[in-house]
Amino acid sequence: MKRKMPTKIPVTILTGFLGSGMKFAVIENEFGESLTTSGSDVIQILMTHFAYHSSGEIGVDEKIIPESVDEEVIEVMNGCICCTVRGDLVEALKRLYKRVDKFDGVIIETTGLADPAPVVQTFFVDESEFERFAFNILKVLIFVKTTAAVSEQYSLDCVITVVDAKVILDRLADVKPEGVENEAVEQVAFADRVLLNKTDLVNEETLVKIEGKVKSLNPAATIIRCSYSKVSPKDLLNIQAFDLKRVLEFEPDFLEDDGDHQHDSTVSSVSCKIKGNVNQMMLSRWIGRLIQEDGANLYRYKGILAIKGVDEKFIFQGVGMIFNGNISEMKWGVPESERENVFVFIGKNLDHEWLKSCFKACLVTNELRFNVGDKVQANVGEFQDGTVIKTWDDGNAYRIELDDEDKTNVYAPIDVDTYVRARSS
């Protein structure tokens, strides 16, 4: 049975700086439990991804969304949504409206480095104004005009900004070059609801300080404390919280914006997609050193890796020096030789080639020196005689059975003499 066609479809814009937990809020929580506010609503998700300085072409999140998800996710990945993607967003919204009887609302989840203003403008700037905007930015028309404007088909319901309690004060205090906006500040200023996330990582004094700073930037915003972005959908959807008058009070020329703004040129992303299998020990050592030495400049990083000797995908993500990575329950559906590693780093003053070369150095490229049954010596504080009983076991180069009474099993994670060597003749 078809749904009753509403006058306008409500739209929620979900934004927040890199690593704040936006995607977790949408993919994990909202897909994991009903998005409904009336008992039968179906929510359409549009995700816009970071493609800063043409280096963020590789998407990671769509590779880990459960296949059982019923809600449709549309990715818009042709560039920074502030500058080049808005035309694609308009096209996507208009295509969606042709299936308006199949859903009740839309969530637009922006990139973590997006100024939400251009997305908000999409629902208020008329067609002719937007064509001028697109032409000025791209020197070419980037969408096909249709008879109805987006503002006639959709209504902006709420702008939700997720902030990371652990790092938001630092992000709000970032000093930018002259003429360059602080995206974290813009995201807070435009919010109708602020989800103060990761409250379990800081103390009460810090939370109060954050709330004071948020209120100084946006007195009208409602602040909701949460961990793991767990908030009832009823507090976020179909709440009619967006007020254009409030926006015009702090940004009077909002509807006249020609899209001319600058991003911080020191911030970039580096992405890599490469076939192969990774030595888990070498990867752990490299990631540990990278975070320790350059964590302050790493705004966001995530990836899906193939560990040699492991059938499941290794999924990692992190913000600054907070890293989380585990072997997941998701098995590779292709042979070991066809597995593909994908990772993205976003941050300040990144050395792109160095990051790529370091990762490639973690790939398993050489044949192992020893075979199953070979007699070796394993380093267990001192070298002891043993026999190789398995290669590439649980991410380790060798599993070795020692020549002791208990036939103790030990691992040699890397095929070097430091861990395992041939027995002396």
C-alpha positions in Angstrom: 0.0 0.0 0.0 1.4 3.4 -0.9 2.0 6.0 1.7 0.0 9.2 1.8 1.9 11.9 0.0 2.9 14.6 2.5 3.0 18.3 1.6 6.7 18.5 2.3 9.3 15.9 3.4 11.1 16.8 6.7 14.9 16.8 6.4 17.4 16.5 9.3 21.0 17.6 8.7 23.5 15.7 10.8 26.9 17.3 11.2 29.9 17.3 13.5 33.6 17.6 13.4 35.7 14.5 12.3 35.5 11.7 14.9 32.7 13.1 16.9 30.5 10.0 16.3 28.2 11.2 13.6 28.4 8.0 11.5 28.0 5.9 14.6 24.8 7.8 15.4 23.4 7.1 11.9 24.7 3.7 11.0 25.1 1.9 14.3 22.3 3.4 16.5 19.7 4.5 14.0 20.0 1.5 11.7 20.2 -0.8 14.8 16.9 0.5 16.1 13.9 2.0 14.5 14.1 5.4 13.1 10.4 5.9 13.5 8.7 8.6 15.4 5.2 7.7 14.5 5.5 3.9 14.3 5.8 3.5 10.6 8.2 6.1 9.3 10.9 5.2 6.8 14.0 7.5 6.8 16.1 8.0 3.7 19.8 8.5 4.4 22.1 10.7 2.3 25.8 10.6 3.2 28.3 13.2 1.9 32.0 12.3 2.1 35.2 14.3 2.4 37.1 14.8 -0.8 39.4 17.5 0.2 42.1 18.7 -2.3 41.0 15.8 -4.5 42.6 13.1 -2.3 39.6 11.6 -0.4 38.0 9.6 -3.2 37.9 6.4 -1.3 34.9 5.7 0.9 35.2 3.4 3.9 31.9 3.5 5.7 29.8 2.1 3.0 32.0 -1.1 3.1 31.0 -1.8 6.7 27.3 -1.0 6.7 25.4 -4.2 7.4 23.9 -5.8 4.3 20.7 -6.4 6.2 20.0 -2.7 6.5 16.6 -1.8 4.9 17.1 2.0 4.7 18.8 3.1 1.6 22.1 5.1 1.8 23.1 7.4 -1.0 26.7 8.6 -1.1 27.6 12.0 -2.6 31.4 11.9 -3.0 32.4 14.4 -5.8 34.0 17.0 -3.5 33.7 19.2 -0.5 29.9 19.7 0.1 30.6 23.4 0.9 31.9 24.0 -2.6 31.1 21.4 -5.2 28.7 18.8 -3.9 25.6 20.9 -3.4 24.5 20.5 -6.9 24.7 16.7 -6.6 22.8 17.0 -3.3 20.0 18.8 -5.1 19.9 16.2 -7.8 19.8 13.4 -5.2 16.9 15.1 -3.4 14.9 15.6 -6.5 15.4 12.0 -7.6 14.3 10.8 -4.1 11.2 12.9 -4.4 10.0 10.7 -7.3 9.7 7.9 -4.7 8.2 10.1 -2.0 5.5 7.5 -1.3 8.1 5.1 0.0 9.7 7.2 2.8 8.7 9.8 5.4 11.9 11.7 6.0 15.5 12.4 5.0 18.7 12.5 7.0 21.7 14.3 5.4 24.9 13.3 7.1 27.7 15.7 6.1 31.4 15.3 6.0 33.2 16.2 9.3 34.9 19.2 7.6 31.8 20.7 6.1 30.4 24.1 7.0 26.7 23.3 7.3 25.6 26.7 5.8 25.6 25.7 2.1 23.6 22.5 3.0 21.1 24.6 4.9 20.9 27.1 2.1 19.8 24.4 -0.3 16.3 24.4 1.3 15.9 28.2 1.0 17.8 29.5 -2.0 15.6 29.5 -5.1 16.6 27.8 -8.4 18.0 30.8 -10.2 20.1 31.8 -7.2 21.5 28.3 -6.9 22.4 28.2 -10.6 24.4 31.4 -10.2 26.1 29.9 -7.1 27.0 26.7 -9.1 28.2 28.6 -12.1 30.5 30.9 -10.0 32.1 28.0 -8.2 32.5 25.5 -11.0 32.2 27.6 -14.2 29.8 25.0 -15.4 26.2 24.1 -14.6 26.2 21.1 -12.3 22.6 20.1 -12.1 19.6 19.9 -14.4 16.9 22.3 -13.6 13.5 20.8 -12.9 10.1 22.4 -12.5 9.9 22.3 -8.7 12.4 23.8 -6.3 13.8 21.8 -3.4 12.1 24.3 -1.0 8.8 23.2 -2.4 9.4 19.5 -1.9 11.3 19.5 1.5 11.3 21.4 4.7 14.3 21.6 7.0 13.3 20.1 10.3 16.5 20.3 12.4 20.3 20.7 12.3 22.0 18.3 14.7 25.7 18.7 15.6 27.6 16.0 17.3 30.6 17.1 19.3 33.4 15.0 20.8 33.7 15.8 24.5 37.3 14.8 24.5 38.6 17.2 21.8 35.9 19.8 21.1 37.4 22.6 23.2 40.7 22.2 21.2 38.8 22.2 17.9 36.8 25.3 18.8 40.0 27.1 19.9 41.9 26.3 16.7 43.5 29.4 15.2 42.9 29.5 11.5 44.7 31.7 8.8 43.0 35.0 8.0 39.8 34.4 5.9 39.7 30.7 6.8 36.6 29.5 8.8 36.7 27.2 11.7 34.3 24.5 10.7 33.8 23.3 14.3 32.6 26.7 15.3 30.3 26.9 12.3 28.8 23.5 13.0 28.0 24.5 16.6 26.6 27.9 15.6 24.1 26.4 13.1 22.9 23.6 15.4 19.4 23.3 16.8 20.4 20.3 18.8 24.0 19.6 20.1 24.8 16.0 21.0 27.6 16.2 23.6 29.0 12.8 22.8 31.7 10.6 24.5 30.8 12.0 27.9 32.3 8.9 29.5 35.8 10.1 28.5 35.8 13.4 30.5 34.9 14.6 34.0 31.9 16.7 35.0 34.0 19.9 35.2 35.0 19.5 31.5 31.4 18.8 30.5 30.2 22.0 32.2 33.0 24.0 30.5 32.0 22.6 27.1 28.3 23.4 27.6 29.3 27.0 28.6 31.4 27.3 25.4 28.6 25.9 23.2 26.0 28.3 24.8 28.3 31.2 24.2 28.4 30.4 20.5 24.7 29.3 20.2 22.5 30.3 23.2 19.4 28.7 21.6 20.8 25.3 21.0 19.5 22.4 23.1 22.4 20.3 24.5 21.9 16.5 25.0 24.6 14.6 26.8 25.3 11.1 25.5 27.8 8.3 25.0 28.2 6.2 21.8 25.8 8.7 20.3 22.9 6.9 21.9 19.9 9.3 21.8 16.2 8.5 21.3 15.2 9.3 17.7 12.1 11.0 19.1 14.5 13.7 20.4 16.0 14.3 16.9 13.4 13.6 14.2 10.3 15.5 13.3 10.8 18.1 16.0 10.4 21.2 13.9 13.4 22.9 15.6 15.0 24.8 12.7 14.4 28.5 12.8 15.6 30.6 9.9 15.0 33.8 11.8 17.6 32.7 14.4 20.2 32.0 11.6 19.5 35.4 10.1 20.1 37.1 13.4 23.8 35.9 13.6 24.4 35.8 9.9 22.1 38.5 8.2 23.5 37.8 4.7 23.0 34.1 5.0 20.5 33.9 2.0 22.8 36.0 -0.1 25.9 33.9 0.4 27.8 33.4 -2.9 29.6 30.4 -1.6 33.0 32.2 -1.4 34.8 30.7 1.6 38.2 29.2 2.3 39.3 26.0 3.8 42.5 25.5 5.8 45.1 24.5 3.2 47.2 22.7 5.9 44.4 20.2 6.3 44.2 17.4 3.8 43.3 13.7 3.5 45.4 10.8 2.2 43.7 7.6 1.1 45.0 4.3 -0.1 43.5 1.2 -1.7 45.9 -1.7 -2.2 45.7 -5.5 -2.6 47.7 -7.6 -0.2 47.9 -8.9 3.3 49.3 -7.1 6.3 51.7 -8.4 8.9 49.8 -7.7 12.1 52.8 -7.1 14.3 54.4 -4.6 11.9 51.1 -2.8 11.5 50.7 -2.5 15.2 54.2 -1.1 15.7 53.7 1.5 12.9 50.3 2.6 14.1 51.5 2.9 17.6 54.5 5.0 16.6 52.4 7.2 14.3 49.8 8.0 17.0 52.5 8.6 19.6 54.5 11.0 17.4 51.8 12.7 15.3 48.5 12.0 17.0 47.8 15.7 17.6 47.7 16.3 13.9 45.4 13.3 13.1 41.9 14.6 13.1 40.4 11.3 11.8 41.6 7.9 10.4 39.8 4.7 9.6 40.3 1.7 7.5 39.6 -2.0 6.6 42.6 -4.2 6.4 43.4 -7.8 5.5 45.6 -9.5 8.1 47.8 -12.4 6.8 46.5 -15.6 8.3 43.2 -14.2 9.5 39.9 -14.9 7.6 38.0 -11.8 9.1 38.4 -8.2 8.3 40.4 -5.9 10.6 38.5 -2.7 11.1 40.1 0.3 12.7 39.3 4.0 13.4 40.5 6.7 15.6 40.7 10.4 16.6 44.0 11.9 17.6 45.7 9.5 20.0 42.5 7.5 20.7 42.7 4.4 18.5 40.3 1.5 18.3 40.9 -1.5 16.1 39.8 -5.1 16.2 39.4 -8.2 14.0 35.7 -8.1 13.2 33.2 -10.9 12.7 33.0 -9.9 9.0 34.7 -12.5 6.8 36.4 -11.8 3.5 34.3 -13.0 0.7 37.2 -13.3 -1.7 40.4 -15.4 -1.8 43.4 -14.1 0.2 45.2 -13.0 -3.0 42.2 -10.8 -3.9 41.7 -9.0 -0.6 42.0 -5.2 -0.7 43.1 -2.9 2.1 41.5 0.5 2.3 42.4 3.4 4.7 41.9 7.1 5.0 43.8 9.6 7.2 42.6 13.2 7.6 44.7 15.7 9.4 47.1 18.6 9.5 50.4 18.8 7.7 50.2 15.2 6.5 53.0 13.6 4.5 51.0 11.7 2.0 53.8 9.6 0.4 55.3 8.8 3.8 52.0 7.4 5.1 51.5 5.3 2.0 55.0 3.9 2.0 54.9 3.0 5.7 51.7 1.1 5.1 53.1 -0.7 2.1 56.1 -1.7 4.3 53.7 -3.6 6.5 52.5 -5.8 3.6 53.6 -9.4 3.5 55.7 -9.7 0.3 58.4 -12.4 0.9 58.1 -16.1 1.1 58.7 -17.5 4.7 62.1 -18.9 5.4 60.8 -22.0 7.2 58.1 -24.6 6.4 55.9 -26.7 8.6 58.1 -29.4 10.2 61.3 -27.4 10.1 63.4 -27.5 13.2 64.0 -24.0 14.6 64.9 -22.0 17.7 62.2 -19.6 19.1 63.0 -16.6 21.2 61.0 -16.9 24.5 63.4 -14.7 26.5 66.1 -17.0 25.4 66.3 -19.2 22.3 64.8 -22.7 22.7 64.5 -25.5 20.3 61.2 -26.2 18.6 59.4 -27.2 15.5 57.2 -25.1 13.1 53.7 -26.6 13.3 51.8 -23.9 11.4 52.5 -20.8 9.2 50.5 -17.6 9.2 48.4 -18.6 12.3 46.2 -15.9 13.7 48.2 -13.2 12.0 51.6 -14.6 13.1 54.3 -15.8 10.8 54.9 -19.0 12.7 53.3 -21.2 15.4 56.1 -23.2 17.0 55.9 -26.2 19.4 58.8 -26.1 21.8 60.8 -29.2 22.6 59.8 -29.2 26.3 57.8 -31.6 28.4 54.6 -29.6 27.9 55.1 -29.2 24.2 54.4 -25.5 24.7 53.1 -23.5 21.7 54.5 -20.0 21.0 54.2 -17.5 18.2 56.9 -15.8 16.1 55.0 -12.7 14.8 57.6 -11.7 12.2 59.9 -13.8 10.1 63.2 -12.3 11.4 66.0 -13.8 13.5 64.9 -11.7 16.5 61.9 -14.0 16.9 62.9 -17.3 15.1 66.1 -18.6 13.7 67.5 -21.8 12.2 69.0 -24.3 14.6 72.8 -24.3 14.5 74.2 -27.3 12.8 
